[in-house]
């Protein structure tokens, strides 16, 4: 059983939605294989998954769909 490097909790394989910032944009990747800590929620991506994320983000491939993302500035929120 693999353990979380932060808290020592048990890691489990999951498929997640992963936001990635690139060139001042947020890109959302779905169905990303990851190890997620059952205790603290830390997400770990294997090196081969990170390489695939980079390939997709850096490519000129059209996205599956587009969406808008709300942005909040904590310096301006009362």
WOSULNOR-V279290 format. One record per backbone hydrogen bond with DSSP energy under -1.0 kcal/mol. NH is the residue of the N-H (numbers start at 1). CO is the residue of the C=O. If there is no record, write none. Layout:
# WOSULNOR-V279290
nh:NH co:CO
nh:NH co:CO
This chain:
# WOSULNOR-V279290
nh:4 co:9
nh:8 co:4
nh:11 co:2
nh:12 co:36
nh:14 co:34
nh:16 co:32
nh:18 co:29
nh:20 co:27
nh:22 co:25
nh:27 co:20
nh:29 co:18
nh:32 co:16
nh:34 co:14
nh:35 co:44
nh:36 co:12
nh:37 co:42
nh:38 co:10
nh:41 co:37
nh:44 co:35
nh:50 co:46
nh:51 co:47
nh:52 co:48
nh:53 co:49
nh:54 co:50
nh:55 co:51
nh:56 co:52
nh:57 co:53
nh:58 co:54
nh:76 co:73
